[in-house]
Amino acid sequence: MILRPEQAQAVAWISRKRRACIVAPAGSGKTVIAAGALDAVISAKVRERPVRVGWMANTIEQCEQARRALDGFPATANLDVKIRCAAANTDWSDRDVLVVDECHHCTAPQWGESIATCLGAVWGFTATPETGNEERDTMFQDFWRDIHTISRASVIHTLSSASVTWLDASDIMAGQIVEAETDKMVRWRGKFFKGDEGQLWGQCAWLCAVEHGIVKNQERNKAAIKAALSHSEPTLVLVNQVEHAQWMADQLPNSVACFAKMGKKKRKAAMDDFKAGKVQRLVATSLADEGLDLPVAAVLVLVSAGRSEIKTVQRTGRVLRIHEGKQGAIIYDFKDTFHGLMRKHAQKRRDIYAELGYKQA
C-alpha cells in the first residue's frame, strides 16, 4: 500500500515510540497509518519470534476496518493479531504492541484499565482528542504525553469540499411543548436529584427537545424527508433514536435503517447494500459517530445533532471522503429557532462548520 506524505511521516514518527498518540482529522487514514507503522516495525529486523499485536477499537465495524488495513501490508497480512472491541475488556498483557483506535476514550475507566494491561508499546489514534470537558481533556493529555498531530490543512486535498444548507422548519407549538414537558420533568426529577439545578434543567431540556422538538416534530420531519428526497446521490440520514430511524426509513423509498441492536449480520448487510448502490439512503443512529466507513455517501441530513464538537466533526466527516463520481459533500442541518436550547446548539454547530471551512447557506 502506498502511503501519502503525511501518512508516511506519521508512520516514521510513531514506529519509534513506545507510548504515543496520533491526532488526525477524519478521512486522513488513521487505520492505514497504524497498520503501516506495524509493518515498518516488523520489517525493520529479523526477530526470534513473531511480534504479537493487539488492536482495540470501539465498534465491530472498526475491528473489520483494522483487519482490512492490516491485509494491505506484506508484513502484517498474516500477523499474530488480536482485534477486540473495547467492551470486551480484554487483557492485553500477552501483546508486544497495542493499537488503540478512538483513543480519546482512554479517560473512561474500562478503557484505561484495559489499556494498562499491555506491557509493551501502546499507540493511540483519534480524530477528536478534546471533549470540551476540562477534567477529561487533562486526563487525555496526561495519558498520551507524546502526541503527533496531522493538521487538517495537510489532508484537505484528500477530502471532499462541503456545503451546509440550513433548514428553517420552525414550529412554535413544538417549542411550547418542549418547554411544558421540560418543566414537568424538572419538577418530577427535582424530588430525587441532588446536583446543580442548572444541570438538571439542561438534562431535562435536552431529553424533551429530542422527543418533542425532533422525533415528534412533524414539520421538521417533513423538511428532513424533503431534503433526503431531493438528491439522487447516496444519502446518509442521522437520527437519535432507533424508533425514529425505523420510522424515517419507512417514509423514504429505497432506504434502510441501520442501528447497533439490529445485529452484526443485518447491520453489515445494510451497509454493504448502501455501498453497492442497492439502497440509496441509509438512516443511521449514533453508530455513525465513530468508525463508519461509507465513502460513497455524498449527502448528509442531520436530523439529530446537538452541540458536541466531537460528534459534529465525526458525523459530517462521514460524507467528506473522496469517492469516484462524488462532486462534493452536501450537508443539511436545522436552525431550530423555535426553541432556545436547540437554537444555541445550532449556532454552536454553525461556528464549528465555519472553523472547518464548510460553505454555509
C-alpha positions as CSV (number, residue, x, y, z in Angstrom):
1,M,0.0,0.0,0.0
2,I,1.3,3.4,-1.0
3,L,1.2,6.0,1.9
4,R,0.6,9.7,1.3
5,P,3.4,12.0,2.6
6,E,1.6,13.0,5.8
7,Q,0.8,9.3,6.5
8,A,4.4,8.2,5.9
9,Q,5.7,10.9,8.2
10,A,3.3,9.7,10.9
11,V,4.3,6.1,10.4
12,A,8.0,7.0,10.8
13,W,7.3,9.0,13.9
14,I,5.1,6.6,15.9
15,S,7.0,3.4,14.9
16,R,9.9,4.8,17.0
17,K,7.7,5.4,20.1
18,R,6.8,3.1,22.9
19,R,3.8,5.1,24.1
20,A,2.4,7.8,21.8
21,C,-0.7,9.2,20.1
22,I,-1.5,10.4,16.6
23,V,-4.3,13.0,16.3
24,A,-5.5,13.2,12.7
25,P,-8.7,14.5,11.0
26,A,-11.5,12.2,9.9
27,G,-10.6,10.8,6.5
28,S,-6.8,11.0,7.0
29,G,-6.4,7.2,7.1
30,K,-5.6,6.6,10.8
31,T,-6.2,2.9,10.4
32,V,-3.8,2.7,7.5
33,I,-1.2,4.7,9.4
34,A,-1.5,2.2,12.3
35,A,-1.1,-0.8,10.0
36,G,1.8,0.9,8.2
37,A,3.6,1.6,11.5
38,L,3.2,-2.1,12.5
39,D,4.5,-3.1,9.0
40,A,7.5,-0.8,9.5
41,V,8.4,-2.2,12.9
42,I,8.0,-5.8,11.9
43,S,10.0,-5.4,8.7
44,A,12.8,-3.5,10.5
45,K,14.7,-6.6,11.7
46,V,14.6,-10.4,12.0
47,R,13.1,-11.5,15.3
48,E,13.3,-14.7,17.2
49,R,9.5,-14.9,17.4
50,P,6.6,-13.1,15.7
51,V,5.5,-9.7,17.1
52,R,2.2,-10.1,19.0
53,V,-0.1,-7.3,18.3
54,G,-3.4,-6.2,19.9
55,W,-5.9,-3.8,18.3
56,M,-8.6,-2.2,20.5
57,A,-11.5,-0.5,18.8
58,N,-14.8,0.9,19.8
59,T,-17.1,-0.9,17.3
60,I,-17.3,-4.1,15.3
61,E,-17.0,-2.1,12.1
62,Q,-13.7,-0.6,13.3
63,C,-12.4,-4.0,14.0
64,E,-13.3,-5.1,10.5
65,Q,-11.5,-2.0,9.1
66,A,-8.4,-2.9,11.1
67,R,-8.3,-6.3,9.5
68,R,-8.6,-4.9,6.0
69,A,-5.9,-2.3,6.7
70,L,-3.5,-5.0,8.0
71,D,-4.2,-7.1,4.9
72,G,-2.9,-4.2,2.8
73,F,0.7,-4.6,4.1
74,P,3.0,-7.5,3.4
75,A,4.4,-7.9,6.9
76,T,1.1,-7.6,8.7
77,A,-1.2,-9.7,6.4
78,N,-0.5,-12.9,8.4
79,L,0.2,-11.2,11.7
80,D,-0.4,-12.7,15.2
81,V,-3.0,-10.1,16.0
82,K,-5.9,-10.0,18.5
83,I,-8.6,-7.5,17.5
84,R,-11.2,-6.8,20.0
85,C,-13.9,-4.2,20.8
86,A,-13.2,-2.2,24.0
87,A,-16.4,-3.5,25.5
88,A,-14.8,-7.0,25.8
89,N,-12.5,-5.5,28.5
90,T,-9.6,-7.6,27.1
91,D,-6.4,-8.4,28.9
92,W,-3.5,-7.3,26.6
93,S,-0.7,-8.5,28.8
94,D,0.5,-11.0,26.1
95,R,0.8,-8.4,23.4
96,D,4.0,-6.6,22.3
97,V,2.2,-3.7,20.7
98,L,-1.3,-2.4,21.3
99,V,-3.1,-0.1,18.9
100,V,-5.9,1.9,20.4
101,D,-8.4,3.3,17.9
102,E,-10.5,6.2,19.0
103,C,-8.1,6.6,22.0
104,H,-9.8,9.7,23.4
105,H,-12.0,7.1,25.2
106,C,-8.9,6.3,27.4
107,T,-10.4,8.6,30.1
108,A,-13.3,6.0,30.6
109,P,-12.4,3.6,33.4
110,Q,-12.9,0.5,31.4
111,W,-10.8,1.7,28.5
112,G,-8.0,2.9,30.8
113,E,-7.9,-0.3,32.8
114,S,-7.8,-2.5,29.7
115,I,-5.1,-0.4,28.0
116,A,-3.0,-0.5,31.2
117,T,-2.7,-4.3,30.9
118,C,-0.4,-4.0,27.9
119,L,3.2,-4.1,29.0
120,G,4.6,-3.4,25.5
121,A,4.2,-0.4,23.2
122,V,0.9,1.4,23.2
123,W,-0.1,3.6,20.2
124,G,-3.3,5.7,20.2
125,F,-5.2,7.2,17.3
126,T,-8.0,9.7,17.3
127,A,-9.6,12.5,15.3
128,T,-11.2,14.1,18.3
129,P,-8.9,14.4,21.3
130,E,-10.7,17.3,23.0
131,T,-14.1,16.7,24.6
132,G,-14.8,20.2,26.0
133,N,-14.6,18.7,29.5
134,E,-11.6,20.2,31.2
135,E,-11.0,17.3,33.5
136,R,-11.2,14.7,30.8
137,D,-9.0,16.7,28.4
138,T,-6.4,17.0,31.1
139,M,-6.6,13.2,31.7
140,F,-6.1,12.6,28.0
141,Q,-3.0,14.8,27.8
142,D,-1.6,13.1,30.9
143,F,-2.3,9.7,29.3
144,W,-0.8,10.5,26.0
145,R,2.2,12.8,26.7
146,D,3.8,12.3,23.3
147,I,1.4,13.4,20.5
148,H,1.9,13.9,16.8
149,T,-0.8,16.0,15.0
150,I,-1.7,15.8,11.4
151,S,-3.2,19.1,10.5
152,R,-6.5,19.4,8.6
153,A,-4.7,21.6,6.1
154,S,-2.3,18.8,5.2
155,V,-5.1,16.4,4.3
156,I,-7.6,18.8,2.9
157,H,-6.7,17.7,-0.7
158,T,-7.9,14.2,0.3
159,L,-11.4,15.3,1.4
160,S,-14.4,16.5,-0.5
161,S,-15.5,20.1,-0.2
162,A,-18.5,20.6,2.0
163,S,-21.5,22.9,1.8
164,V,-24.1,23.2,4.5
165,T,-27.7,24.2,3.8
166,W,-29.6,25.4,6.9
167,L,-33.3,24.4,7.0
168,D,-35.8,26.5,8.9
169,A,-38.6,24.2,9.9
170,S,-39.9,26.4,12.7
171,D,-42.8,25.1,14.8
172,I,-43.9,27.4,17.6
173,M,-46.2,24.7,19.0
174,A,-43.3,22.3,19.2
175,G,-41.2,24.8,21.1
176,Q,-44.1,25.4,23.6
177,I,-44.5,21.6,24.1
178,V,-40.8,21.2,24.8
179,E,-40.9,24.0,27.4
180,A,-44.0,22.5,29.1
181,E,-42.6,19.0,29.1
182,T,-39.3,20.2,30.4
183,D,-41.0,22.0,33.4
184,K,-42.9,18.8,34.2
185,M,-39.8,16.7,34.0
186,V,-37.7,19.1,36.2
187,R,-40.4,19.1,38.9
188,W,-40.6,15.3,38.9
189,R,-36.8,14.7,38.8
190,G,-36.2,17.5,41.2
191,K,-37.6,15.4,44.0
192,F,-34.7,13.0,43.7
193,F,-31.9,15.0,42.0
194,K,-29.2,16.2,44.4
195,G,-27.0,18.0,41.9
196,D,-27.0,21.5,40.4
197,E,-30.4,22.8,39.3
198,G,-28.9,24.2,36.1
199,Q,-27.5,20.8,35.3
200,L,-30.9,19.2,36.0
201,W,-32.7,21.7,33.7
202,G,-30.2,21.1,30.9
203,Q,-30.6,17.3,31.0
204,C,-34.4,17.5,31.1
205,A,-34.5,20.2,28.4
206,W,-32.3,18.1,26.0
207,L,-34.4,15.0,26.6
208,C,-37.6,16.8,25.9
209,A,-36.0,18.6,22.9
210,V,-35.1,15.3,21.3
211,E,-38.5,13.7,22.0
212,H,-40.8,16.7,21.1
213,G,-38.6,19.1,19.2
214,I,-37.1,16.4,16.9
215,V,-38.7,13.0,16.9
216,K,-42.3,14.1,17.2
217,N,-41.9,17.4,15.3
218,Q,-43.8,16.8,12.1
219,E,-42.7,20.0,10.3
220,R,-39.1,19.2,11.0
221,N,-39.5,15.6,9.9
222,K,-41.2,16.7,6.6
223,A,-38.3,19.1,5.9
224,A,-35.7,16.3,6.6
225,I,-37.6,13.9,4.3
226,K,-37.8,16.5,1.6
227,A,-34.1,17.2,1.8
228,A,-33.3,13.5,1.6
229,L,-35.5,13.0,-1.4
230,S,-34.1,16.0,-3.3
231,H,-30.9,14.2,-4.3
232,S,-30.1,11.1,-6.4
233,E,-26.7,10.6,-4.7
234,P,-26.2,8.2,-1.8
235,T,-27.7,9.9,1.2
236,L,-27.0,9.3,4.9
237,V,-29.7,10.4,7.4
238,L,-28.6,10.6,11.0
239,V,-31.1,10.4,13.9
240,N,-31.0,9.9,17.6
241,Q,-33.4,7.1,18.3
242,V,-33.9,3.6,16.8
243,E,-37.6,4.0,16.5
244,H,-37.1,7.3,14.7
245,A,-34.6,5.6,12.3
246,Q,-37.1,2.9,11.5
247,W,-40.0,5.4,11.0
248,M,-37.8,7.7,8.8
249,A,-36.7,4.7,6.7
250,D,-40.4,3.8,6.2
251,Q,-41.0,7.3,4.8
252,L,-38.1,7.3,2.4
253,P,-38.2,5.0,-0.7
254,N,-35.2,2.8,-1.4
255,S,-33.8,3.2,2.1
256,V,-32.8,1.1,5.1
257,A,-32.5,1.7,8.8
258,C,-29.2,0.9,10.5
259,F,-28.5,0.7,14.2
260,A,-26.4,-1.3,16.7
261,K,-29.1,-3.5,18.1
262,M,-30.2,-4.9,14.8
263,G,-27.3,-7.4,15.0
264,K,-23.9,-7.6,13.2
265,K,-25.0,-9.5,10.1
266,K,-28.1,-7.4,9.4
267,R,-26.1,-4.2,10.1
268,K,-23.3,-5.3,7.7
269,A,-25.8,-6.2,5.1
270,A,-27.4,-2.8,5.3
271,M,-24.1,-1.0,4.9
272,D,-22.9,-3.3,2.1
273,D,-26.2,-2.7,0.2
274,F,-25.7,1.1,0.6
275,K,-22.1,0.9,-0.5
276,A,-23.1,-1.2,-3.5
277,G,-25.9,1.2,-4.5
278,K,-28.7,-1.3,-3.9
279,V,-30.3,1.2,-1.5
280,Q,-29.9,4.9,-1.9
281,R,-30.5,6.1,1.6
282,L,-29.1,4.8,4.9
283,V,-30.9,6.0,8.1
284,A,-28.5,5.5,11.0
285,T,-28.3,6.2,14.7
286,S,-25.3,7.0,16.9
287,L,-23.3,4.1,15.5
288,A,-22.3,6.6,12.8
289,D,-20.4,8.7,15.3
290,E,-17.2,6.7,15.1
291,G,-15.6,4.4,12.5
292,L,-18.4,4.2,9.9
293,D,-16.6,3.9,6.6
294,L,-19.1,5.0,3.9
295,P,-17.0,7.0,1.3
296,V,-19.9,6.6,-1.2
297,A,-22.1,8.9,0.9
298,A,-22.4,12.3,-0.7
299,V,-25.4,13.8,1.1
300,L,-25.9,14.1,4.9
301,V,-29.2,15.0,6.6
302,L,-28.5,15.8,10.2
303,V,-31.9,15.2,11.8
304,S,-30.4,15.0,15.3
305,A,-27.2,16.8,16.0
306,G,-26.6,18.7,19.3
307,R,-23.7,21.0,20.1
308,S,-20.8,18.5,20.6
309,E,-17.8,19.5,18.5
310,I,-16.6,15.9,18.6
311,K,-19.8,14.4,17.3
312,T,-20.3,17.3,14.7
313,V,-16.8,16.6,13.3
314,Q,-17.4,12.8,13.3
315,R,-20.8,12.9,11.7
316,T,-20.1,15.4,9.0
317,G,-16.8,13.5,8.3
318,R,-18.9,10.6,7.0
319,V,-19.6,12.4,3.8
320,L,-16.2,14.1,3.3
321,R,-14.3,11.1,2.0
322,I,-13.4,11.3,-1.7
323,H,-15.1,8.7,-3.9
324,E,-15.4,8.1,-7.6
325,G,-18.1,10.3,-9.1
326,K,-18.6,12.4,-5.9
327,Q,-18.6,16.1,-6.7
328,G,-18.6,17.3,-3.1
329,A,-20.4,16.8,0.2
330,I,-23.8,18.3,0.8
331,I,-25.0,18.7,4.4
332,Y,-28.4,19.7,5.7
333,D,-28.8,21.0,9.2
334,F,-31.6,22.8,11.1
335,K,-31.7,26.3,12.6
336,D,-34.2,25.2,15.2
337,T,-35.3,28.8,16.0
338,F,-38.4,27.6,17.8
339,H,-36.6,26.6,21.0
340,G,-33.8,28.4,22.9
341,L,-31.6,25.4,23.7
342,M,-31.9,23.9,20.3
343,R,-31.2,27.3,18.7
344,K,-28.0,27.6,20.8
345,H,-26.9,24.1,19.7
346,A,-27.4,25.1,16.1
347,Q,-25.4,28.2,16.5
348,K,-22.6,26.2,18.0
349,R,-22.6,23.9,15.0
350,R,-22.6,26.9,12.7
351,D,-19.4,28.1,14.4
352,I,-17.9,24.6,14.1
353,Y,-18.7,24.5,10.4
354,A,-17.0,27.9,9.9
355,E,-13.9,26.6,11.7
356,L,-13.9,23.5,9.4
357,G,-14.1,25.6,6.3
358,Y,-17.5,24.4,5.2
359,K,-19.6,26.7,3.0
360,Q,-22.9,27.7,4.6
361,A,-26.2,28.9,3.1
